[in-house]
Amino acid sequence: MSVVLAAVLVSATGSAQPPAQAAGSSWRTENVLPKWLLADRVGVADPDRRVDVDVLLADPRLGLARAYAAAVVDPAGGHYHRFLTPGQYASRFGVRAASRAAVEHWLAEGGLRVGGTVGAGDLLEASGTVAELQRLFRLRLGTYRSGPSTFLANDLPPAVPARLPIAAVIGLNDLQRFVVPHPARPAAARPGPALDRFSGQVDVRTLWRSYDAPPDDAGQGVSMGVFMSGNTVPVIGSLRIFEDAEALPRVPVRVVHDQPGPAQDFAANTGAAEWMLDTQASTGMAPKVRSLALYTAKSLSDADLAAGFAYWAADPNGPTLMSASLGSCEAFPVFSDTGRGEFDVKVGNDVQDAVERSLLQAFTEGRTLFAASGDTGSSCPAVGPVARVAGRDVDEPVPARDYPAASPWDTAVGGTVLAFGEHGVRAAEQAWASGGGGPALFIPEPVWQRGEAHVNTGCLVTDHDGVPLPAGTICRGVPDVAALSGNGEQAFSVRTYDGPDSESGTSVSSPLMMGMWARVVAAAHHPLGPAAPAIYRLTPAARARDFYDVTAGEAAGNGLYFPGPGWDYTTGYGVPDIAALTTDLAGSTSPVDSPSPPAVPDPATGDAVACLPFGTSPVGNVAVSALGDPGTSRDITSAAMTLTPDGRSLAITVRGPQLGPKVPLTSAATTMTVQWIYHDRTYQARTSADTSGNLTGELTATTNTRQAAPVDNPAEPVENPAGPVAFTAAYGPGRLTMRIPLTDIGSPPAGARLRYPVALSGTDSGVDDVAGPTDDYTVAQHCTGPAPP
């Protein structure tokens, strides 16, 4: 048993009751880290630093909302499939306007900026300086160390007036945050009986065959969405490259900034590969969906993500289906002596109460969240980078579930690896050894899972709030279903502005499953409601037709749990046969709607276009390094192409207020790369400035051609590098200019399009900023306006 978990369990049994309100007019919420994570305080917080927080309001009608959610998926009840709109949910179960107004007034009176109300009126967004937060909530914010990392945290639970219905204050520490699952380790390819292999790249068209996707049903009329953070521009640009490469229609994309603030606040470039994967796996599996929404947050912090879930549930135009390829440990009850009496606190994540409200609302509206089960096997990510327990540092994973996969209001998706037979059909499928799965520790199983006998592991004493559970309570079983995750040696083929790439993990599984379910929904003449309850209602005979039962695993199991016949804690019911599942749930595989392909504008082209840059990026969105380097010398604001006056060379100008060749201490060089596609070749013009001030430019080209037999090695490109060829480059005030002879880039004639150009600044250790890909460049184009300054 994990040392962290042992400490949690010992503590959890010590107190199961919420803290009594202190005498007087205030009480403290649970939002503080346990003492072992606050043992190493290294400094005070900057009093002028601004911090975003979410204030969760108590709702006396929450029990009624849970009862309605159970009834809406119960065929024997009177409310079966009577799904609500966001407005109806808020009217029935939302927080009263007078309660919200009282809390908003108290926050504003304390100096905080109140950004707005989201969800069913139960989540208030606010921000304040460290000094304002300390004064209002009667605590201290400091800097703490856990292993190699430092983080901001409060030393006491926030104090709030007892007369106000405040249940939690989220965001006072930046240690607790969601993480994007990544494979814990590459698993060796393991041969099975009479199988080809469990390795190689897998393209989406091969998965259509393997998972028996109906040819006429590609998700028509269904709306999907993805939770993400940061800059959406390179994500959308890479989706367009993927669609072109796979000859798929362009899916309309809607961007939703789910928090107040200028666009620059959403411009961080972290996690871009994950969001490219999510968009391409989902729309690749359902290429004719009506739209794809990107709900983007400022970061993956608990407070930012809580607002994202609430925005989706309350959005009347929100997609029916969403995918979350991210997670953190389910919340744990812990008994902690804070120095001012004893209070219950929680570790794992700090947002479970808030996110559960949003997922409950979405569930009653008939929506489905598909959540990745995680990439750490039968454990979840550790509580912190390093937790100090019993006088020593530990960083071991905790044998609990990833959240939100463990929520009773979503559909959890596990991971598999595939072996292919003739013509790309599935020969066999195994559970991935690192795929997340197992029983939750503190979350009881939902009503729709109670009929599954293999979900049979009891909860640990209390729920996540420390409230005792009835003896024999069975906890939520994860996952519900599964899909291809790969294993490190097997991966899903994606496209980025860098060219062909591949990704593996349950971050693949969740969006793939959303795309599969979109095909099922598209053929249904009646609302199917949330996916998991519909699947659990199937008869055993139907499930035998509709799912490939995964009974074997790479290494027998995912740690503590093992695949076997029927439902199991590694792959749930297994992987859908899309045609069979659609027939059983929808009655046929013919889509209800056959809309015309939506019109998605092509990047700017033609002989008369505005002289706009091919990509832009907000100023100031380069993250400060661990050693304090602000990265301003690599901060891009725009990038543009034109021809030199003699018409013989391509001139590329990348701009930024302080752009220059400065090399940070942690690197050997500062790099600038501009890439584009012409005639199915990816050209990469790369400059490198070393610590001595030497600047070099090298051009390479790669041909990306799918092999004739994708079944043998699906989607693996043939790479024919040309070069490197040297070119000239020079820094000027706030700009870098490259000049490349047209003869070195395929001699494109006037009117030829250089597609998906993108500029990337960084160092030899990674990318710091991205501009584009937004608009194509047409060689020798005639501009209707002046060149960008």
MARVEXBA-562808 format. One record per residue (C-alpha): x, y, z. Coordinates in Angstrom, 1 decimal. Example, Ala and Ser with C-alpha at 12.3 -4.5 7.8 and 13.67 -1.06 7.14 Angstrom:
2
12.3	-4.5	7.8
13.7	-1.1	7.1
This chain:
789
0.0	0.0	0.0
1.2	3.5	-0.8
2.7	5.4	2.1
0.5	8.4	1.0
-2.6	6.3	1.0
-1.8	4.8	4.4
-1.5	8.2	5.9
-4.7	9.2	4.3
-6.6	6.2	5.6
-5.3	6.6	9.1
-6.3	10.2	9.1
-9.7	9.6	7.4
-10.9	7.3	10.1
-10.1	9.9	12.8
-12.8	12.4	11.8
-15.8	11.9	9.6
-17.8	15.0	10.6
-17.5	18.4	9.0
-16.0	21.1	11.2
-18.4	22.8	13.6
-18.9	26.5	13.0
-16.8	28.6	15.2
-18.5	30.8	17.8
-19.4	34.1	16.2
-20.0	34.9	12.6
-17.6	32.8	10.5
-16.4	29.3	9.8
-13.6	27.8	7.7
-14.0	25.8	4.5
-11.9	22.6	3.7
-9.7	24.2	1.2
-6.2	23.8	2.6
-3.4	21.3	1.9
-2.4	18.8	4.6
0.5	19.7	6.9
3.0	17.3	5.2
2.7	19.3	2.0
3.1	22.6	3.9
6.2	21.5	5.9
8.8	23.4	3.8
7.8	27.0	3.6
10.4	29.0	1.7
9.0	32.5	1.5
6.1	34.9	1.4
3.9	35.5	-1.6
4.2	38.8	-3.6
1.4	40.9	-2.1
0.6	42.4	-5.5
0.3	39.0	-7.3
-3.2	38.5	-8.7
-4.8	35.1	-8.1
-8.0	33.8	-9.7
-10.3	31.9	-7.4
-13.7	30.1	-7.7
-16.3	30.4	-4.9
-18.6	27.4	-4.8
-22.0	28.1	-3.2
-23.9	25.6	-1.1
-27.1	24.4	-2.7
-29.9	22.9	-0.5
-31.5	21.4	-3.6
-28.5	19.4	-4.6
-30.1	16.2	-3.2
-33.2	16.7	-5.4
-30.9	17.2	-8.5
-29.2	13.9	-7.8
-32.5	12.1	-7.5
-33.7	13.6	-10.8
-30.5	12.5	-12.5
-31.1	8.9	-11.3
-34.7	9.0	-12.4
-33.9	10.4	-15.9
-32.0	7.2	-16.8
-34.4	4.8	-15.1
-36.8	3.2	-17.6
-39.2	2.3	-14.8
-39.6	5.9	-13.6
-41.9	8.7	-14.7
-39.0	11.0	-15.6
-37.2	8.6	-18.0
-35.4	10.6	-20.7
-37.1	13.9	-19.7
-33.9	15.8	-20.2
-33.7	19.4	-19.1
-32.3	22.5	-20.7
-29.7	24.5	-18.9
-32.3	27.1	-18.1
-34.7	24.5	-16.7
-32.0	23.0	-14.6
-31.0	26.3	-13.2
-34.7	27.1	-12.4
-35.3	23.8	-10.6
-32.0	23.2	-8.9
-29.8	26.3	-9.2
-28.8	28.6	-6.4
-31.2	31.4	-5.6
-30.4	34.9	-7.0
-30.5	36.5	-3.5
-27.9	34.0	-2.2
-25.6	34.8	-5.2
-26.0	38.5	-4.8
-25.1	38.4	-1.1
-21.9	36.5	-1.8
-21.0	38.7	-4.7
-21.5	41.8	-2.5
-19.2	40.4	0.2
-16.5	39.5	-2.3
-16.6	42.9	-3.9
-16.7	44.7	-0.5
-13.5	42.8	0.3
-11.7	44.2	-2.8
-12.1	41.2	-5.1
-13.1	41.5	-8.8
-16.2	39.4	-9.3
-16.0	38.0	-12.9
-19.4	36.4	-13.2
-21.5	33.5	-12.3
-21.3	30.2	-14.2
-23.0	26.8	-13.9
-26.5	26.8	-12.3
-25.5	30.0	-10.4
-23.4	28.0	-8.0
-19.9	29.0	-9.1
-18.6	32.6	-8.8
-15.4	33.6	-10.5
-13.3	36.2	-8.7
-9.8	37.5	-8.5
-7.7	39.5	-6.1
-4.2	40.3	-5.1
-2.5	38.2	-2.5
-2.9	41.0	0.0
-6.7	41.2	-0.7
-7.2	37.4	-0.5
-5.2	37.2	2.8
-7.3	40.0	4.4
-10.7	38.8	3.2
-10.2	35.0	4.0
-8.0	35.6	7.1
-5.0	33.4	6.1
-1.5	33.7	4.7
-0.4	32.8	1.2
3.2	31.7	1.0
5.7	29.9	-1.2
6.3	26.2	-0.3
8.6	23.5	-1.7
7.8	19.9	-2.5
10.8	18.1	-3.9
12.2	20.1	-6.8
9.0	22.2	-7.2
7.8	25.3	-5.5
4.1	26.4	-5.3
1.8	29.0	-3.9
-0.5	27.8	-1.0
-2.5	29.1	1.9
-1.6	28.1	5.5
-5.2	28.0	6.8
-8.6	27.1	5.3
-10.3	30.3	4.1
-12.7	31.9	6.6
-16.1	32.9	5.3
-19.2	34.4	7.0
-21.4	31.7	8.4
-24.5	33.6	7.1
-23.3	33.1	3.5
-23.9	29.8	1.6
-20.2	29.4	0.7
-19.1	25.7	0.4
-15.6	26.1	-1.0
-13.0	28.6	-2.2
-10.9	27.0	-5.0
-7.6	28.2	-6.4
-5.7	29.4	-3.4
-2.9	27.0	-4.2
-1.4	26.1	-7.5
-0.1	22.7	-6.6
-3.4	20.9	-7.1
-4.1	20.9	-10.8
-5.2	18.6	-13.6
-2.6	16.7	-15.6
-2.6	15.4	-19.1
-2.2	11.6	-19.0
0.9	10.3	-20.7
2.1	6.7	-21.0
4.0	5.8	-17.8
6.4	3.7	-19.8
6.6	2.2	-23.3
5.5	-1.4	-23.2
7.3	-3.9	-25.4
5.3	-5.4	-28.2
4.1	-8.8	-27.1
3.0	-11.4	-29.8
-0.3	-13.1	-29.4
-1.5	-16.4	-30.9
-1.5	-16.1	-34.7
-1.3	-12.3	-34.6
0.7	-9.9	-36.6
1.8	-7.5	-33.8
0.8	-5.0	-31.1
3.0	-2.2	-32.4
3.3	0.4	-35.1
1.3	3.5	-36.0
-2.4	3.2	-36.5
-4.3	5.6	-38.7
-8.0	6.5	-38.3
-9.1	4.8	-41.5
-7.7	1.5	-40.2
-9.7	2.0	-37.0
-12.9	2.4	-39.1
-12.3	-1.1	-40.4
-11.2	-2.6	-37.0
-14.1	-1.1	-35.1
-16.7	-1.8	-37.9
-17.8	1.8	-38.5
-20.9	2.1	-40.7
-19.8	3.7	-44.1
-22.8	6.0	-44.3
-22.9	7.2	-40.7
-20.1	9.5	-39.8
-21.7	11.5	-37.0
-23.9	13.8	-39.1
-25.7	16.4	-37.1
-23.9	15.7	-33.8
-22.0	18.3	-31.9
-18.8	17.4	-30.0
-16.3	19.2	-27.9
-12.9	19.0	-26.1
-11.7	20.5	-22.8
-8.3	22.1	-23.3
-6.2	25.0	-22.1
-4.2	27.7	-23.9
-3.7	28.7	-27.5
-6.2	27.2	-29.9
-4.7	28.6	-33.2
-2.0	25.9	-33.7
-4.5	23.2	-32.6
-7.0	24.2	-35.3
-4.3	24.7	-37.9
-3.0	21.1	-37.2
-6.6	19.8	-37.5
-6.8	21.3	-41.0
-3.5	19.6	-42.0
-4.8	16.3	-40.6
-8.1	16.7	-42.6
-6.2	17.4	-45.8
-3.8	14.5	-45.3
-6.7	12.1	-44.6
-9.0	13.5	-47.3
-11.6	14.3	-44.6
-14.2	17.2	-44.7
-13.4	20.3	-42.6
-15.3	20.3	-39.3
-16.4	23.7	-38.2
-14.6	24.7	-34.9
-16.1	26.9	-32.2
-13.7	28.4	-29.6
-15.2	29.1	-26.1
-13.1	31.0	-23.6
-14.6	29.8	-20.5
-13.3	32.5	-18.2
-13.3	36.3	-18.3
-10.1	38.0	-19.5
-8.3	39.2	-22.7
-7.3	36.7	-25.4
-3.7	36.9	-24.1
-4.7	35.1	-21.0
-5.6	32.0	-23.1
-2.4	32.1	-25.2
-0.2	29.7	-23.3
1.3	27.1	-25.7
1.6	24.3	-23.2
-0.1	20.9	-24.0
-0.6	21.7	-27.7
0.2	18.1	-28.7
-2.5	16.8	-26.5
-5.2	19.0	-27.9
-4.1	18.3	-31.4
-4.6	14.6	-30.6
-8.0	15.1	-29.0
-9.4	17.1	-32.0
-8.0	14.7	-34.6
-8.9	11.5	-32.9
-12.5	12.6	-32.3
-13.3	14.1	-35.7
-11.2	11.5	-37.5
-13.6	8.9	-36.0
-16.7	11.0	-36.8
-15.6	13.3	-39.7
-19.1	14.6	-40.5
-20.1	16.0	-37.2
-21.9	19.4	-37.2
-19.3	21.1	-35.1
-16.4	20.7	-32.6
-16.2	23.1	-29.7
-12.9	23.9	-27.9
-13.6	24.9	-24.3
-10.2	26.5	-23.5
-9.1	27.6	-20.0
-6.2	29.8	-19.0
-4.4	26.8	-17.5
-5.0	23.3	-16.1
-5.3	24.6	-12.5
-8.2	23.4	-10.4
-9.9	26.8	-10.5
-9.6	27.3	-14.2
-10.8	23.8	-15.1
-13.7	24.0	-12.7
-15.0	27.1	-14.6
-14.6	25.2	-17.9
-16.9	22.3	-16.8
-19.4	24.7	-15.5
-19.5	26.7	-18.7
-20.2	23.6	-20.7
-23.0	22.4	-18.5
-24.7	25.8	-18.6
-24.1	26.6	-22.3
-27.4	26.3	-24.1
-25.4	25.8	-27.3
-23.0	23.4	-25.7
-22.1	20.1	-27.5
-23.9	17.0	-26.6
-20.6	15.1	-26.3
-17.4	16.2	-24.6
-14.0	14.6	-24.0
-11.6	15.2	-21.2
-8.1	13.7	-21.7
-6.9	15.0	-18.3
-7.3	14.2	-14.7
-6.1	14.2	-11.1
-6.5	11.9	-8.1
-10.0	11.6	-6.7
-10.4	13.8	-3.6
-9.4	12.2	-0.2
-10.7	13.1	3.2
-7.8	13.9	5.6
-7.9	15.0	9.2
-5.5	17.9	9.7
-4.5	20.1	12.6
-4.2	23.5	11.1
-3.1	25.3	14.2
-6.5	26.9	14.8
-8.5	23.9	15.8
-9.0	20.7	13.8
-10.6	20.8	10.4
-11.3	18.3	7.6
-9.3	18.9	4.5
-9.0	17.1	1.2
-6.1	16.2	-1.0
-6.0	14.7	-4.5
-8.0	17.4	-6.3
-9.6	20.5	-4.8
-12.5	20.8	-7.3
-14.4	17.6	-7.1
-17.4	19.1	-5.4
-17.6	21.9	-8.0
-17.0	19.6	-11.0
-19.5	17.1	-9.8
-22.2	19.8	-9.8
-21.4	20.5	-13.4
-21.3	16.9	-14.5
-24.5	16.2	-12.6
-26.2	19.1	-14.5
-24.9	17.9	-17.9
-26.1	14.4	-17.1
-29.7	15.6	-16.5
-29.5	17.5	-19.8
-28.7	14.2	-21.7
-25.1	15.1	-22.3
-22.0	12.8	-22.1
-18.5	13.5	-20.9
-16.0	10.9	-22.0
-13.1	10.9	-19.6
-9.7	9.2	-20.0
-9.1	6.6	-17.2
-5.4	7.6	-16.9
-2.0	6.2	-17.8
-0.8	5.0	-14.4
-2.4	1.6	-14.3
-4.3	0.8	-11.0
-3.0	4.1	-9.5
-3.7	7.7	-10.0
-1.1	10.5	-10.2
0.7	11.2	-7.0
-0.8	13.8	-4.6
2.0	16.2	-5.3
5.4	16.1	-7.1
6.8	14.8	-3.8
4.8	14.3	-0.6
6.6	14.3	2.8
5.1	11.6	5.1
6.6	10.2	8.3
9.7	12.3	7.9
10.6	11.2	4.4
9.8	12.2	0.8
7.7	9.9	-1.3
6.5	10.3	-4.9
4.7	7.1	-5.3
1.4	6.9	-7.2
-1.7	6.5	-5.1
-3.9	3.3	-5.7
-7.1	5.4	-6.3
-8.9	6.5	-9.4
-8.3	9.4	-11.8
-10.9	12.1	-11.6
-13.2	13.0	-13.5
-13.1	9.4	-14.9
-14.3	8.2	-11.4
-17.3	10.5	-11.5
-20.7	8.8	-11.5
-21.9	11.3	-14.1
-19.5	10.5	-16.9
-18.4	7.6	-19.1
-14.8	6.4	-18.3
-12.7	5.1	-21.2
-9.8	2.7	-20.7
-7.0	1.8	-23.1
-6.1	-1.1	-25.3
-3.5	-2.2	-27.9
-4.5	-3.8	-31.2
-3.2	-6.5	-33.4
-4.3	-6.4	-37.1
-5.2	-9.2	-39.4
-5.9	-9.2	-43.1
-7.2	-5.9	-44.6
-6.6	-4.0	-41.4
-9.4	-5.7	-39.4
-8.8	-6.5	-35.7
-7.2	-9.8	-35.1
-7.1	-9.3	-31.3
-7.1	-6.6	-28.7
-5.5	-6.5	-25.3
-5.8	-4.4	-22.2
-2.9	-1.9	-22.0
-0.7	-2.6	-18.9
-0.7	1.1	-17.9
-4.3	1.8	-18.7
-6.2	3.3	-15.7
-8.8	1.2	-14.0
-10.1	-0.1	-10.7
-12.6	0.8	-8.0
-12.8	4.4	-6.6
-12.0	4.6	-2.9
-14.6	7.2	-1.8
-17.1	7.6	-4.7
-20.1	5.2	-4.5
-21.2	3.4	-7.6
-24.0	5.2	-9.6
-27.5	3.7	-9.7
-27.0	2.6	-13.4
-23.9	0.5	-12.5
-25.5	-1.4	-9.6
-26.7	-4.3	-11.8
-23.2	-5.2	-12.9
-22.0	-8.0	-10.6
-18.3	-7.5	-11.4
-18.4	-4.0	-10.0
-18.0	-5.4	-6.5
-15.4	-3.6	-4.4
-16.5	-1.7	-1.3
-15.7	1.9	-0.5
-13.3	3.0	2.3
-15.3	4.0	5.3
-16.4	7.5	4.1
-17.1	9.5	1.0
-14.6	12.1	-0.1
-16.1	14.7	2.3
-15.4	12.4	5.3
-19.1	11.5	5.7
-19.6	7.9	6.8
-21.0	5.5	4.1
-23.4	2.7	4.9
-21.6	-0.6	5.5
-21.1	-2.6	2.3
-21.3	0.4	0.0
-19.8	-0.5	-3.4
-17.7	2.1	-5.1
-17.7	3.3	-8.6
-16.0	0.9	-11.1
-13.7	2.3	-13.8
-13.6	2.2	-16.8
-17.0	1.6	-18.5
-15.6	0.9	-22.0
-12.3	1.0	-23.8
-10.6	1.9	-27.1
-7.2	2.0	-28.6
-4.6	3.7	-26.5
-1.5	2.1	-27.8
1.4	1.3	-25.5
4.3	3.5	-26.5
5.4	1.2	-29.3
1.9	1.3	-30.8
0.5	4.8	-31.3
-2.3	6.7	-33.1
-1.2	8.7	-36.2
-1.7	12.5	-36.0
-0.6	15.5	-38.0
1.0	18.6	-36.7
2.6	21.6	-38.3
5.8	19.6	-37.8
4.5	16.9	-40.1
3.4	13.3	-39.2
3.5	12.4	-35.5
1.9	9.8	-33.2
0.6	9.7	-29.7
-0.5	7.0	-27.3
-2.3	6.7	-24.0
-5.9	6.9	-22.8
-5.7	10.5	-24.2
-6.3	8.6	-27.5
-9.0	6.4	-26.1
-11.4	9.1	-24.8
-11.7	11.2	-28.0
-11.9	8.0	-30.1
-14.8	6.8	-28.0
-16.5	10.1	-28.3
-16.3	9.9	-32.1
-17.7	6.3	-32.0
-20.6	7.4	-29.9
-21.3	10.3	-32.2
-22.0	7.8	-34.9
-24.4	5.9	-32.6
-26.2	9.2	-31.7
-26.4	10.3	-35.4
-28.5	7.2	-36.3
-30.9	7.5	-33.3
-34.4	8.8	-33.8
-34.8	9.5	-30.1
-32.4	10.9	-27.5
-30.1	8.2	-26.1
-29.0	10.2	-23.1
-25.7	9.8	-21.4
-23.6	7.0	-22.9
-22.8	4.8	-19.9
-26.3	4.2	-18.6
-27.4	3.3	-22.1
-24.6	0.8	-22.4
-25.3	-0.8	-19.0
-29.0	-1.2	-19.9
-28.1	-3.5	-22.8
-28.9	-7.2	-22.3
-26.0	-9.6	-22.0
-26.8	-10.9	-25.5
-26.7	-7.5	-27.0
-23.5	-6.6	-25.3
-21.9	-9.8	-26.6
-22.8	-8.6	-30.1
-21.9	-5.0	-29.5
-18.5	-5.2	-27.7
-15.3	-6.9	-28.3
-14.7	-8.5	-24.8
-11.0	-7.8	-23.9
-9.9	-10.8	-21.8
-6.1	-10.6	-22.1
-3.6	-8.0	-21.2
0.0	-7.1	-22.1
1.3	-8.0	-18.7
-1.8	-9.9	-17.4
-3.2	-6.7	-15.7
-2.7	-3.0	-15.0
-1.2	-3.5	-11.6
-3.8	-4.7	-9.2
-6.6	-5.6	-11.6
-6.8	-8.1	-14.5
-8.9	-8.4	-17.7
-11.4	-11.3	-18.0
-14.7	-12.3	-19.5
-17.4	-9.7	-19.2
-17.0	-6.4	-17.4
-13.6	-5.9	-15.7
-11.6	-3.2	-13.9
-9.2	-2.7	-16.9
-11.4	-2.3	-20.0
-15.0	-2.3	-18.7
-17.2	-4.0	-21.2
-14.6	-3.7	-23.9
-14.4	-2.0	-27.3
-17.5	-1.3	-29.4
-18.4	-2.9	-32.7
-19.8	0.5	-33.9
-22.3	-1.0	-36.5
-23.7	-3.6	-34.0
-23.9	-1.1	-31.1
-25.6	1.5	-33.4
-28.1	-1.1	-34.6
-29.1	-2.2	-31.1
-29.4	1.3	-29.7
-30.6	3.3	-32.7
-32.4	0.6	-34.7
-30.3	1.1	-37.9
-27.0	2.5	-39.0
-28.5	5.2	-41.3
-28.0	8.7	-40.0
-31.1	10.7	-39.2
-29.8	13.8	-40.8
-27.8	14.1	-44.0
-26.9	17.8	-44.0
-24.7	19.3	-46.6
-21.1	19.5	-45.6
-20.7	22.7	-43.5
-18.8	25.5	-45.2
-15.5	26.1	-43.5
-13.5	28.9	-45.1
-10.1	28.0	-46.6
-7.1	30.0	-45.5
-6.7	33.3	-47.3
-5.7	33.0	-50.9
-6.0	34.6	-54.3
-4.4	37.5	-56.2
-5.9	40.3	-54.1
-5.7	39.7	-50.3
-4.8	41.9	-47.4
-1.1	41.9	-46.5
-1.7	40.1	-43.2
0.8	37.9	-41.4
0.3	34.2	-41.8
0.2	33.9	-38.0
0.1	36.1	-34.9
0.6	35.5	-31.2
-0.3	37.7	-28.2
2.6	39.6	-26.7
3.8	38.3	-23.3
2.7	34.7	-23.5
6.1	33.0	-23.1
6.4	31.3	-19.7
9.1	32.3	-17.3
11.7	29.6	-16.9
12.6	27.9	-13.6
15.7	30.1	-13.4
13.7	33.3	-14.0
14.4	33.8	-17.7
11.3	35.8	-18.9
11.7	34.6	-22.5
11.0	38.0	-24.0
13.7	37.5	-26.6
11.6	34.6	-28.0
8.2	36.2	-27.7
6.6	36.2	-31.2
3.9	38.7	-32.2
3.6	38.0	-36.0
5.2	36.2	-38.9
4.8	37.0	-42.6
6.0	35.9	-46.1
6.7	37.9	-49.3
9.1	37.8	-52.2
12.3	39.7	-52.3
12.3	42.6	-54.8
14.0	40.5	-57.5
11.3	37.8	-57.2
13.9	35.1	-56.8
13.7	34.4	-53.0
11.2	33.9	-50.3
11.5	36.5	-47.5
10.2	35.5	-44.1
10.0	38.1	-41.3
9.2	37.1	-37.8
8.5	39.9	-35.3
8.4	40.5	-31.6
9.0	43.5	-29.4
12.3	42.2	-28.0
13.0	39.4	-30.4
16.7	38.6	-30.5
19.4	36.0	-30.4
19.7	35.9	-26.6
20.4	32.4	-25.3
19.1	31.5	-21.8
21.3	29.9	-19.3
19.6	26.5	-19.6
20.2	26.2	-23.3
23.0	26.0	-25.9
21.1	27.9	-28.6
18.0	30.1	-29.4
16.1	28.7	-32.3
13.4	30.1	-34.8
11.7	27.6	-37.1
9.3	28.4	-39.9
7.5	25.5	-41.6
5.0	25.2	-44.4
3.7	22.6	-46.9
4.1	22.7	-50.6
3.4	19.8	-53.0
3.1	17.3	-50.1
6.5	18.3	-48.8
7.0	19.9	-45.4
9.7	22.5	-45.6
11.5	23.6	-42.4
13.6	26.7	-42.3
15.5	26.8	-39.0
17.8	29.4	-37.6
20.0	28.8	-34.6
21.9	31.5	-32.5
24.5	30.1	-30.2
26.1	31.6	-27.1
28.9	33.2	-29.1
26.3	35.1	-31.3
26.8	32.9	-34.4
23.6	32.7	-36.4
23.1	29.9	-38.9
20.1	29.0	-41.1
19.4	25.5	-42.5
16.6	24.3	-44.7
15.3	20.7	-44.8
12.4	19.1	-46.6
10.5	15.9	-45.9
8.1	14.1	-48.2
5.2	12.6	-46.4
3.7	9.9	-48.5
1.5	7.1	-47.1
2.8	3.6	-47.9
0.8	1.6	-50.3
0.0	-1.1	-47.7
-1.2	0.8	-44.6
-2.3	-2.6	-43.1
1.3	-3.6	-42.7
2.3	-0.4	-41.0
-0.7	2.0	-40.9
0.0	5.7	-41.6
3.8	5.4	-41.4
5.3	8.1	-43.6
8.2	7.8	-46.0
10.7	10.4	-45.1
13.1	11.7	-47.8
15.0	14.6	-46.2
16.5	17.1	-48.6
19.4	19.1	-47.3
20.2	20.6	-45.1
20.7	23.6	-47.3
22.1	26.8	-45.9
20.3	30.1	-46.2
20.9	33.7	-45.0
19.2	35.1	-41.9
19.7	38.2	-39.8
18.3	39.8	-36.6
17.2	43.4	-36.6
15.4	45.5	-34.0
12.5	43.3	-32.9
12.6	41.0	-36.0
14.3	38.1	-37.6
14.5	37.9	-41.4
15.2	34.8	-43.5
15.8	34.8	-47.2
15.5	31.4	-49.1
16.0	31.0	-52.9
12.8	29.7	-54.5
14.8	27.1	-56.3
15.5	25.5	-52.9
11.8	25.1	-52.0
10.5	23.5	-55.2
10.5	26.7	-57.4
6.9	27.6	-56.7
5.4	29.8	-59.5
3.4	32.9	-58.9
0.0	31.8	-57.6
1.3	28.7	-55.9
0.2	28.3	-52.3
2.5	27.7	-49.4
0.1	26.0	-47.0
-0.1	26.1	-43.3
2.9	28.3	-42.6
3.8	28.5	-38.9
6.6	30.1	-36.9
8.0	28.5	-33.7
10.5	30.2	-31.4
12.3	28.4	-28.6
15.6	26.7	-27.6
17.2	23.4	-28.2
15.0	22.1	-25.3
11.6	23.0	-26.6
9.2	25.5	-28.2
8.3	28.7	-26.3
5.9	30.5	-28.7
3.9	29.8	-31.8
2.4	32.0	-34.5
0.1	30.3	-37.0
-0.8	28.3	-38.9
-3.7	30.7	-39.8
-3.5	31.9	-43.4
-1.8	30.4	-46.4
0.7	32.4	-48.4
0.2	32.8	-52.2
3.4	33.3	-54.0
3.7	36.8	-55.6
0.2	37.7	-54.2
-1.0	41.2	-54.8
-1.8	42.9	-51.5
-4.7	45.2	-51.0
-3.1	46.9	-48.0
0.3	47.7	-46.6
2.6	45.1	-45.2
2.4	44.5	-41.5
4.5	46.9	-39.4
